[in-house]
C-alpha cells in the first residue's frame, strides 16, 4: 500500500495503520487505559513503523529531505538515549577528537542497532569534518 498526502495526519485519516510498541491499536490508547494500566508509557512512544509511514507521506508531498529525516529517526527509536546523546555531542564542531571517533560511533550504530542511515550520516559527517578541520582543537 502506498500512502499519499491525503492520508495525513495519520492519527485522523489512517489510524488503522498505527500500532503501539506493544501492538495496541491507536484507538486503545485512552486516558482510562492509561489510568488503569492497560496502556503504558511504551504505548505512548513513537514506533519505527509510524515514522516510516510519516516518511512515505513526506516523500509523496515532494519533501524528500523530510522523508529522509523520518527514516533516520525510525533507525533511532530503539537506540538508548544516552548513546544518542553521546553521538549528538560528537557531531558538535570541535567535540570529536578525530575522524576515527565518529567512524567508531557509526560502526556501533550499524552493527549494534542496525541503524544504517544514521551510520551513513555519521560517516559522511566524518569526511566533512576532516575536510573542514572541525575536529577537537589541540592547544
ABEGO torsion letter per residue (X at the ends): XBBBAAAOBAAAAAAAABBBAAGBBAAABBAAAAAAGABBAAAABBBAAAAAAAAAAAAAAGBAAAAAAAAAAAAAAABBAAAAAAAAAAABBGABABAAAAAAAAAAAAAAAGBAAAAAAAAAAAAAAAAAGABBBBX
